[in-house]
Amino acid sequence: MQGHIPFNKDVETNGRYIYTGNDARKSSIVANKLQTDMLHREISGYEFSSILDVGCGDGTYTAEFLRFKDIKILGLDPAVKAITFALNNWGHQDRLSFTSLPMASLIENGEFFDLVVLRGVLHHCENPQQVLHEASCLSNTIVILEPNGWNPILKIIEKVSPYHRAHSEKSFTRKKITSWLKTCGFEVEFFSLGVLVPFFFPSILIPLMLKAELILHKVPKLGKFLFGTQVLLAKKVK
């Protein structure tokens, strides 16, 4: 894995990540919104006063947490150029801040949060178990959004897509992520699957995919292999 290097290059080349912002491909905009809706739906039933968004990238998704009132949010990412973009765009917000410090530094400083968010992070990591272990030291609640490791189409894309290869993308099953969480002393409380629209997809086919998604939600056994996104919310076992 090349770590944050390809993400810094994305910002250098495009000004921000290629799948965020109003200038992104329509399929990326639609897929991102669906993912945000999934993640926010999972956490909306809880009361949080602080959120750590690990792997926040250019800050787009982190800023979306501002819709939750009275919550302080810290976005963390090793890609310095992405953090610079985030600070330039949202650094003026009182409840929102960004850092490129590693989680280990936050742990050493005694930081603790009501919620740690890992959105699209683990599938880029060389050692996802270590990332989860560090996250478990910073909160009693973790929410994870990842590609669906049961989707065979995703497995093919990971092998043939230049973008996916450059960013070391892979996917894990629910069982695998759950086992990692268990070693950190966490149990999964909620799990959901969704999002049929790929990030880089012909715009003309998006309406068809959205209709198909509604049908797949009624056929969970089929959706298990066709949906592209999974969300897990886990809490530390007392």
C-alpha positions in Angstrom: 0.0 0.0 0.0 1.2 3.5 -0.8 -0.6 5.1 2.1 -1.6 8.7 1.7 0.6 9.3 -1.4 -2.0 8.7 -4.1 -4.5 10.8 -2.2 -2.1 13.7 -2.0 -1.6 13.3 -5.8 -5.4 13.4 -6.2 -5.5 16.8 -4.6 -2.5 18.1 -6.5 -4.1 17.0 -9.8 -7.8 17.7 -9.3 -7.8 20.3 -6.5 -9.6 17.8 -4.3 -10.7 14.2 -4.4 -12.1 13.2 -7.8 -15.3 11.8 -6.3 -16.2 14.7 -4.0 -17.7 18.1 -4.8 -20.2 19.4 -7.2 -17.8 18.8 -10.2 -17.6 15.1 -9.5 -19.2 12.6 -11.8 -23.0 12.4 -11.3 -22.7 8.7 -10.3 -20.2 9.7 -7.6 -22.5 12.4 -6.3 -25.4 10.0 -6.1 -23.4 7.2 -4.5 -21.9 9.5 -2.0 -25.3 10.8 -0.9 -26.7 7.3 -0.6 -23.7 6.3 1.6 -24.1 9.4 3.7 -27.8 8.6 4.2 -26.9 5.0 5.3 -24.2 6.1 7.8 -26.2 9.0 9.3 -29.3 6.7 9.6 -27.2 4.3 11.7 -26.0 7.0 14.2 -29.1 9.2 14.3 -30.6 7.2 17.2 -27.6 8.0 19.5 -26.6 11.1 21.3 -23.0 12.2 20.7 -21.2 15.3 21.8 -17.9 14.5 19.9 -17.0 12.7 16.7 -13.6 11.7 15.4 -13.7 11.1 11.6 -10.6 8.9 10.8 -9.4 9.1 7.2 -11.5 12.2 6.6 -9.8 13.0 3.3 -10.6 16.4 1.9 -13.2 17.0 4.6 -16.3 16.7 2.5 -17.9 13.9 4.5 -16.7 15.3 7.8 -18.4 18.6 7.2 -21.7 16.7 6.7 -21.7 15.9 10.4 -22.4 19.6 11.1 -26.1 18.8 10.5 -26.0 17.1 13.9 -26.4 20.1 16.3 -24.1 20.7 19.3 -21.5 18.1 18.2 -17.8 18.9 18.0 -16.1 17.1 15.1 -12.4 16.4 14.4 -11.3 15.1 11.0 -8.0 13.2 10.9 -6.1 12.1 7.8 -2.4 11.6 7.0 -2.8 13.1 3.5 -1.5 16.6 4.4 -2.7 18.2 1.1 -6.2 16.9 1.7 -6.2 18.3 5.2 -5.0 21.7 3.8 -8.0 21.6 1.4 -10.3 20.8 4.3 -9.0 23.6 6.5 -9.3 26.1 3.6 -12.9 25.2 3.0 -14.3 24.4 6.5 -11.6 25.6 9.0 -13.8 28.6 9.9 -16.5 26.4 11.5 -16.5 26.6 15.3 -17.5 22.9 15.8 -15.2 21.5 13.1 -11.4 21.0 13.0 -8.9 19.0 11.1 -5.5 17.4 11.8 -2.9 15.2 10.1 -1.7 13.8 13.5 -1.9 10.0 13.7 -4.4 8.3 16.0 -1.5 7.2 18.2 -0.8 10.8 19.0 -4.4 11.4 20.1 -4.2 8.3 22.3 -1.0 9.5 23.9 -2.6 12.9 24.6 -5.5 11.1 26.3 -8.1 12.2 23.8 -11.5 10.4 23.8 -14.6 10.7 21.6 -18.2 9.6 21.8 -18.0 8.2 18.3 -15.2 7.2 15.9 -16.2 7.1 12.2 -14.2 5.0 9.7 -15.8 5.8 6.3 -14.1 4.1 3.4 -10.9 3.7 5.4 -10.1 0.0 6.1 -10.0 -1.1 2.5 -7.1 1.2 1.9 -5.1 0.1 4.9 -2.2 -2.3 5.0 -3.1 -3.3 8.5 -6.8 -2.7 9.1 -6.8 -4.6 12.4 -4.2 -2.1 13.8 -6.4 0.8 12.6 -9.4 -0.7 14.4 -7.3 -1.3 17.6 -6.2 2.4 17.7 -9.8 3.5 17.0 -11.0 1.3 19.9 -8.7 3.2 22.2 -10.4 6.5 21.3 -14.1 5.6 21.7 -16.6 3.1 23.0 -18.6 3.4 19.7 -17.3 2.8 16.2 -19.2 3.1 12.9 -17.7 1.6 9.8 -18.6 2.1 6.2 -16.9 -0.2 3.7 -17.3 -1.8 0.3 -19.3 -5.0 0.5 -16.8 -7.9 0.5 -19.5 -10.4 -0.7 -19.9 -8.5 -4.0 -18.1 -10.4 -6.8 -18.3 -7.4 -9.2 -16.3 -5.3 -6.7 -13.7 -8.0 -6.5 -13.2 -7.8 -10.3 -13.1 -4.0 -10.2 -10.4 -4.1 -7.5 -8.2 -6.1 -9.9 -8.8 -4.3 -13.2 -9.5 -0.7 -12.3 -6.4 1.5 -12.5 -7.8 3.8 -9.8 -8.6 1.0 -7.4 -5.1 -0.5 -7.9 -3.4 2.8 -7.4 -5.3 3.4 -4.2 -4.7 -0.2 -2.9 -8.5 -0.8 -2.7 -9.9 -4.1 -1.5 -13.1 -5.3 0.2 -13.8 -7.3 3.3 -16.8 -9.3 4.3 -19.0 -8.5 7.3 -17.7 -11.6 9.0 -14.1 -10.5 8.7 -14.7 -7.0 10.0 -16.8 -8.3 12.8 -14.0 -10.7 13.8 -11.5 -7.7 13.9 -13.9 -5.7 16.1 -14.3 -8.7 18.4 -10.6 -8.8 19.0 -10.8 -5.2 20.1 -13.6 -5.9 22.5 -16.4 -4.6 20.4 -19.7 -6.2 19.3 -21.7 -5.1 16.2 -25.1 -3.7 17.2 -26.4 -2.7 13.7 -25.6 -3.8 10.2 -27.0 -2.6 6.9 -26.3 -3.1 3.2 -27.2 -0.7 0.4 -26.0 1.4 -2.6 -26.2 -0.1 -6.0 -24.8 2.9 -8.0 -21.0 2.6 -8.5 -18.9 5.8 -8.1 -17.7 5.8 -11.7 -20.7 4.8 -13.7 -22.6 6.1 -16.8 -25.1 8.7 -15.8 -27.8 7.4 -18.2 -28.0 4.2 -16.2 -28.4 5.8 -12.7 -32.2 5.9 -12.7 -32.3 2.2 -13.5 -29.9 1.4 -10.7 -31.9 3.4 -8.2 -35.1 1.5 -9.1 -33.2 -1.8 -8.9 -31.9 -0.9 -5.4 -35.5 -0.5 -4.2 -36.2 -4.0 -5.4 -33.1 -5.5 -3.9 -34.0 -4.2 -0.4 -36.9 -6.5 -0.6 -34.7 -9.5 -1.6 -32.0 -9.5 1.0 -30.4 -12.8 -0.1 -29.7 -11.3 -3.5 -28.8 -7.9 -2.1 -26.1 -9.5 -0.1 -24.1 -10.1 -3.3 -25.1 -7.1 -5.3 -25.1 -4.1 -2.9 -21.9 -2.2 -2.9 -21.8 -0.7 0.6 -22.0 -2.1 4.1 -22.3 -0.1 7.4 -21.6 -1.6 10.8 -22.1 0.1 14.2 -20.2 -1.5 17.0 -20.0 -0.8 20.8 -17.4 -1.8 23.3 -18.5 -4.8 25.4 -18.7 -3.8 29.1 
